[in-house]
Amino acid sequence: MANESSAYGLIPVGIVGGNANTTGVTEYEIANDDTNPIFNGSICVPLAAGVIAHAGATSGGTTQALGVLTGIEYVDSGTGKTIWKNFWPGSNSVSVDTNYPVKAFVADNPNQLFRVATDATLTNVATAQAAVFANASLGTSARTGATGTGKSNSALSVSSIAVTATLPLRIVGIIDDAANSDLTAAGYPLLVRLNAHFNAATRGFASQTTADSTGI
């Protein structure tokens, strides 16, 4: 039986250690001329200009992750009304009043846990269990998404699972979900956290300077 869900990005579901999970977010800004979409559930990185952008590379690198986008807010230049969306479509797809910031709401707690789907089969229970405490990257579709729903196409790359410390995701558990319990199909849900988190102050990486340089 195939899993009901497939790729949907990273969904905040809890906090390391079972602490109170408010699913809280922090407000940042997106440059109003940023043409690159940032989909809901996508990893964001900080830029030297003081704004955020989507991560430049899916396999990890020298840039720390800031968190995961949950939604945005901007003022429409034609109507003057505040617009809320669950993703940033890119400046060439919306009419932004540049007198106001493009606000981005990011799940940026370094202890935040996320649900993510696998992009391929994990084969069996033993293989899935052996992936816990390993690291992984996102698949090649990590920067894409569906404009109809705003959801990211990100999924955990099964072929990347390894002990490599620079990979962006740490697998910390398996999610029990009856509708997505087929280990022989893509879409099996895992619990992960972000490695090399910008707010964790554990690694001395510099901020990313452009949205396309190496990142997570």
C-alpha positions in Angstrom: 0.0 0.0 0.0 1.5 3.3 -1.1 1.7 6.1 1.5 -1.0 8.8 1.3 1.5 11.7 1.5 4.6 12.4 -0.5 6.8 15.5 -0.5 5.5 18.4 1.6 8.6 20.1 3.0 9.4 20.3 6.7 6.5 20.6 9.1 7.1 21.7 12.7 5.8 19.1 15.0 7.6 19.3 18.4 10.7 20.4 20.4 13.7 18.3 21.4 13.3 17.0 25.0 9.5 17.2 25.0 9.5 20.8 26.0 6.4 22.9 25.5 5.9 23.3 21.7 4.2 26.6 20.8 5.1 26.2 17.1 6.4 29.7 17.6 7.9 31.7 14.7 10.1 34.8 14.4 9.4 37.6 11.9 12.1 38.3 9.4 12.2 40.1 6.0 12.4 39.0 2.4 13.9 41.5 -0.1 11.0 42.9 -2.0 12.9 42.4 -5.3 13.8 38.7 -4.6 12.4 36.8 -7.6 13.1 33.4 -6.1 10.1 31.7 -4.5 10.3 30.4 -0.9 7.7 27.7 -0.4 6.0 26.8 2.8 8.2 24.1 4.5 11.4 25.2 2.8 14.6 25.9 4.6 15.6 29.6 4.8 19.1 31.1 5.3 20.2 34.5 6.5 21.8 36.9 4.0 24.4 39.6 4.7 21.8 42.2 3.7 19.7 41.4 6.8 17.0 39.5 4.9 16.3 35.8 4.3 16.3 33.7 1.2 15.8 30.1 0.3 18.7 27.8 0.8 21.1 27.6 -2.1 22.1 24.0 -2.1 20.4 20.9 -0.7 23.4 18.9 0.4 24.7 21.2 3.0 27.7 23.5 3.0 29.1 26.5 4.8 25.8 28.3 5.5 23.8 27.8 8.6 20.0 27.3 8.3 17.9 29.9 10.0 14.7 27.8 10.0 11.7 26.9 7.9 9.2 29.2 6.3 5.6 29.1 7.5 4.1 32.1 5.8 4.6 35.7 4.6 2.9 39.1 4.7 3.2 42.1 2.3 1.2 45.1 1.2 -0.2 45.0 -2.3 0.8 48.1 -4.3 -2.4 48.2 -6.3 -5.0 47.8 -3.6 -3.0 48.9 -0.6 -4.3 45.9 1.3 -2.3 43.6 3.4 -1.9 40.2 1.8 -1.1 37.0 3.7 0.2 33.9 2.0 1.7 30.7 3.2 4.7 31.1 0.8 6.6 33.8 -1.0 5.8 33.5 -4.8 8.7 35.7 -5.8 8.7 39.5 -6.6 7.8 38.9 -10.3 4.6 37.1 -9.3 3.2 39.7 -6.9 2.7 43.5 -6.7 4.5 44.6 -3.6 4.3 48.1 -2.2 8.0 48.8 -1.5 7.1 51.3 1.3 6.4 48.3 3.5 8.5 45.2 4.3 7.8 41.8 3.0 7.5 39.9 6.3 8.5 36.3 6.6 7.5 34.0 9.5 10.1 31.4 10.2 10.1 28.4 12.6 13.6 29.2 13.8 14.0 27.4 17.2 17.3 25.4 16.9 15.5 22.7 19.0 12.5 22.5 16.6 11.7 19.1 15.3 10.2 18.6 11.9 8.3 15.9 10.0 9.6 15.2 6.6 8.7 12.5 4.0 11.3 10.3 2.3 11.8 10.5 -1.4 12.3 6.7 -1.8 11.7 3.4 0.0 13.5 2.6 3.3 13.0 -1.1 2.5 12.2 -2.5 5.9 12.0 -1.7 9.6 15.7 -2.5 10.3 16.9 -0.1 7.6 14.5 2.6 8.8 15.7 2.2 12.4 19.4 2.2 11.3 18.8 5.7 9.8 18.0 7.2 13.2 20.9 9.4 14.4 22.3 9.6 10.9 22.3 12.7 8.8 20.7 13.3 5.4 20.1 16.0 2.7 17.0 17.0 0.9 16.4 15.8 -2.7 17.0 17.9 -5.8 13.4 19.3 -5.6 14.1 21.1 -2.3 13.8 24.6 -3.8 10.6 23.9 -5.8 7.0 23.8 -4.7 3.4 23.9 -5.8 2.1 27.5 -6.4 -1.5 26.2 -6.0 -0.9 25.1 -2.4 2.3 27.0 -1.6 3.8 23.8 -0.2 7.4 22.8 -0.7 8.4 19.8 -2.8 11.2 19.0 -0.3 11.7 15.4 0.7 14.5 13.7 2.6 16.9 12.0 0.2 17.2 8.4 1.2 20.3 7.8 -0.9 22.1 10.6 1.0 21.7 9.1 4.5 25.1 8.9 6.1 27.1 9.9 9.1 28.5 12.9 7.2 28.4 15.8 9.7 27.8 18.6 7.1 24.5 17.2 5.8 21.7 19.5 6.7 19.3 17.2 8.5 19.7 15.0 11.6 17.3 12.1 11.7 16.1 11.7 15.3 13.1 9.3 15.0 10.4 7.6 13.0 6.8 8.9 13.0 4.0 6.5 13.7 1.4 7.2 11.0 -1.0 4.5 9.9 -1.8 6.3 6.6 1.9 6.6 5.8 3.4 3.3 7.1 4.6 1.7 3.9 8.3 1.3 4.2 8.5 0.0 0.6 7.3 3.3 -0.9 8.3 6.9 -0.9 6.6 9.2 1.6 7.5 7.4 4.8 7.6 10.1 7.6 10.7 10.7 9.6 11.4 13.1 12.5 14.4 15.5 11.9 16.0 18.6 13.2 18.3 21.1 11.4 22.0 20.6 11.7 24.3 23.7 11.8 21.5 26.0 12.9 22.2 29.7 12.8 20.7 30.3 16.2 22.5 27.4 17.9 25.9 29.2 18.1 27.8 25.9 17.8 29.6 26.3 14.5 31.4 29.3 13.1 29.9 29.6 9.7 29.4 33.0 8.1 26.1 34.3 6.8 25.3 33.5 3.2 25.8 36.5 0.9 23.6 35.5 -2.0 20.6 33.2 -2.4 22.5 30.9 -4.7 25.8 30.3 -2.9 26.4 27.1 -1.1 23.9 26.5 1.7 21.6 24.0 3.2 
